[in-house]
Amino acid sequence: MIRFALLMLLSSAVYAAQPAVDIETAAAVYQDAAIREQVRASLGVMPAHVRQMFSDDAAAKLSDQQLNAVTAAAERGFRIDVFEAPALNALAANLDAATVKKTEAFLQSDLGRRMVAADVATANLDEPQIDKIMAGNTVAPSTPQRDALFDKLERASRSTESTVQIFISMGQAVAIGTAVGAGRDPAQVAESARKSGEASRAGLEQGLRQPLRRYLAYSYRDLSDADLKHLLAFLESPAGKRYVSAYIASLGAGYDAMGRRCGEQLGDRLRELAQAQ
């Protein structure tokens, strides 16, 4: 539902009583939800963000040449063609025919189309504008009633938890991929990255919940209170809950794949630089 909601993997075994759907069926949901358009909007800034992440790591002490390798690896890793196949597979694995039918009915309705259009429009804003929205410097008119609805929508869409999970999992994927590319033991790196991610989870969720509510409120500023109630009713229905889980799984799998590809590219390049020296 959000730019990076963004989001992460849930086991398809949770829904083992219902069969998964085929890729073609999942692709129809993927298209109607405009997942490609929303993810693609986030990819342009990823190389700069990944470079900054490594630059801020005082322990790494990377040279300019190594940081340039980080940027190049992120450009090769964070691409829509790397994202799409695992994202579609995860979406298919976490849906069933009944959920698809009800989800498609919602996404193809007038409200569903307006919701998706709002998601895409906000995802395509430039980064400074999105930062202003999440910081509360650019706000949409609201009322206590609307504020309460957005609080419920944020929780029903699991925006905060899923965004944090994607952030943590993507960081782990980059770390593991870098270890593989550099010829180091990925298991040790994975465990260290997992512990670091879990230690930061609560703080990240606390810091992001309110900004993501602002993001939702701005995105859906043109939806009426009645629209928001209908959207909430869908998200809180059994089909809506399963769709949210599948959506999260899809984005999580795609971002994990991009993070791992970035790490592998970086590991290879760092090893080449080390050998050259």
FENSULWO-V794771 format. One record per backbone hydrogen bond with DSSP energy under -1.0 kcal/mol. CO is the residue of the C=O (numbers start at 0). NH is the residue of the N-H. E is the energy in kcal/mol with one decimal. If there is no record, write none. Layout:
BEGIN
co->CO nh->NH e->E
co->CO nh->NH e->E
END
This chain:
BEGIN
co->5 nh->4 e->-1.1
co->10 nh->13 e->-1.5
co->11 nh->14 e->-1.4
co->12 nh->15 e->-1.7
co->14 nh->17 e->-2.1
co->21 nh->25 e->-2.2
co->22 nh->26 e->-2.8
co->23 nh->27 e->-1.3
co->24 nh->28 e->-1.4
co->25 nh->29 e->-2.8
co->26 nh->30 e->-2.3
co->27 nh->31 e->-2.5
co->28 nh->32 e->-2.4
co->29 nh->34 e->-2.0
co->30 nh->33 e->-1.1
co->33 nh->37 e->-1.9
co->34 nh->38 e->-2.7
co->35 nh->39 e->-2.8
co->36 nh->40 e->-1.4
co->38 nh->41 e->-1.5
co->44 nh->48 e->-2.0
co->45 nh->49 e->-3.0
co->46 nh->50 e->-2.4
co->47 nh->51 e->-2.3
co->48 nh->52 e->-2.2
co->49 nh->53 e->-2.0
co->50 nh->54 e->-2.7
co->51 nh->55 e->-2.4
co->55 nh->57 e->-1.3
co->56 nh->60 e->-1.3
co->62 nh->66 e->-2.6
co->63 nh->67 e->-2.2
co->64 nh->68 e->-1.4
co->65 nh->69 e->-1.7
co->66 nh->70 e->-2.2
co->67 nh->71 e->-2.3
co->68 nh->72 e->-2.5
co->69 nh->73 e->-2.4
co->70 nh->74 e->-2.1
co->71 nh->75 e->-1.6
co->72 nh->76 e->-2.1
co->73 nh->77 e->-2.8
co->76 nh->78 e->-1.7
co->78 nh->82 e->-1.8
co->79 nh->83 e->-2.3
co->82 nh->86 e->-1.9
co->83 nh->87 e->-2.6
co->84 nh->88 e->-2.2
co->85 nh->89 e->-2.3
co->86 nh->90 e->-2.2
co->87 nh->91 e->-2.6
co->88 nh->92 e->-2.2
co->89 nh->93 e->-1.1
co->91 nh->20 e->-1.8
co->95 nh->99 e->-2.5
co->96 nh->100 e->-2.3
co->97 nh->101 e->-1.9
co->98 nh->102 e->-2.9
co->99 nh->103 e->-3.1
co->100 nh->104 e->-1.7
co->101 nh->105 e->-1.8
co->102 nh->106 e->-3.2
co->103 nh->107 e->-2.2
co->105 nh->108 e->-1.3
co->108 nh->112 e->-2.6
co->109 nh->113 e->-2.1
co->110 nh->114 e->-2.6
co->111 nh->115 e->-2.5
co->112 nh->116 e->-2.5
co->113 nh->117 e->-2.1
co->114 nh->118 e->-2.3
co->115 nh->119 e->-2.6
co->116 nh->120 e->-2.5
co->117 nh->121 e->-2.2
co->118 nh->122 e->-2.2
co->119 nh->123 e->-1.6
co->121 nh->124 e->-1.6
co->125 nh->129 e->-2.0
co->126 nh->130 e->-2.7
co->127 nh->131 e->-1.9
co->128 nh->132 e->-2.1
co->129 nh->133 e->-2.6
co->130 nh->134 e->-1.8
co->131 nh->136 e->-2.2
co->131 nh->137 e->-1.4
co->142 nh->146 e->-2.8
co->143 nh->147 e->-2.0
co->144 nh->148 e->-1.8
co->145 nh->149 e->-2.6
co->146 nh->150 e->-1.9
co->147 nh->151 e->-1.8
co->148 nh->152 e->-2.6
co->149 nh->153 e->-2.6
co->150 nh->154 e->-1.5
co->151 nh->155 e->-2.8
co->152 nh->156 e->-2.5
co->153 nh->158 e->-1.8
co->157 nh->161 e->-2.2
co->158 nh->162 e->-2.3
co->159 nh->163 e->-2.5
co->160 nh->164 e->-2.1
co->161 nh->165 e->-2.3
co->162 nh->166 e->-2.3
co->163 nh->167 e->-2.7
co->164 nh->168 e->-3.0
co->165 nh->169 e->-2.9
co->166 nh->170 e->-1.9
co->167 nh->171 e->-2.2
co->168 nh->172 e->-2.6
co->169 nh->173 e->-2.4
co->170 nh->174 e->-2.2
co->171 nh->175 e->-2.9
co->172 nh->176 e->-2.9
co->173 nh->177 e->-2.4
co->174 nh->178 e->-2.0
co->175 nh->179 e->-2.5
co->176 nh->180 e->-2.7
co->177 nh->181 e->-1.9
co->178 nh->183 e->-2.9
co->179 nh->182 e->-1.1
co->184 nh->188 e->-1.4
co->185 nh->189 e->-2.8
co->186 nh->190 e->-2.2
co->187 nh->191 e->-2.0
co->188 nh->192 e->-2.6
co->189 nh->193 e->-2.5
co->190 nh->194 e->-2.3
co->191 nh->195 e->-2.1
co->192 nh->196 e->-2.4
co->193 nh->197 e->-2.6
co->194 nh->198 e->-2.0
co->195 nh->199 e->-1.2
co->199 nh->203 e->-2.3
co->200 nh->204 e->-2.6
co->201 nh->205 e->-2.3
co->202 nh->206 e->-2.1
co->203 nh->207 e->-1.7
co->204 nh->208 e->-1.8
co->207 nh->211 e->-2.4
co->208 nh->212 e->-1.6
co->209 nh->213 e->-2.2
co->210 nh->214 e->-2.0
co->211 nh->215 e->-2.2
co->212 nh->216 e->-2.6
co->213 nh->217 e->-2.4
co->214 nh->218 e->-2.7
co->215 nh->219 e->-2.6
co->217 nh->220 e->-1.4
co->219 nh->222 e->-1.5
co->223 nh->227 e->-2.4
co->224 nh->228 e->-2.1
co->225 nh->229 e->-2.1
co->226 nh->230 e->-2.6
co->227 nh->231 e->-2.6
co->228 nh->232 e->-2.3
co->229 nh->233 e->-1.9
co->230 nh->234 e->-2.4
co->231 nh->235 e->-2.1
co->233 nh->236 e->-1.2
co->236 nh->240 e->-2.9
co->237 nh->241 e->-1.9
co->238 nh->242 e->-2.5
co->239 nh->243 e->-2.5
co->240 nh->244 e->-2.2
co->241 nh->245 e->-2.5
co->242 nh->246 e->-2.9
co->243 nh->247 e->-2.6
co->244 nh->248 e->-2.5
co->245 nh->249 e->-2.5
co->246 nh->250 e->-2.4
co->247 nh->251 e->-2.7
co->248 nh->252 e->-2.5
co->249 nh->253 e->-2.2
co->250 nh->254 e->-2.8
co->251 nh->255 e->-2.3
co->252 nh->256 e->-2.1
co->253 nh->257 e->-2.1
co->254 nh->258 e->-2.7
co->255 nh->259 e->-2.5
co->256 nh->260 e->-2.5
co->257 nh->261 e->-2.5
co->258 nh->262 e->-2.4
co->259 nh->263 e->-2.7
co->260 nh->264 e->-2.4
co->261 nh->265 e->-2.4
co->262 nh->266 e->-3.2
co->263 nh->267 e->-2.2
co->264 nh->268 e->-2.0
co->265 nh->269 e->-3.1
co->266 nh->270 e->-2.1
co->267 nh->271 e->-2.0
co->268 nh->272 e->-2.4
co->269 nh->273 e->-2.3
co->270 nh->274 e->-2.2
co->271 nh->275 e->-2.2
co->272 nh->276 e->-1.4
END
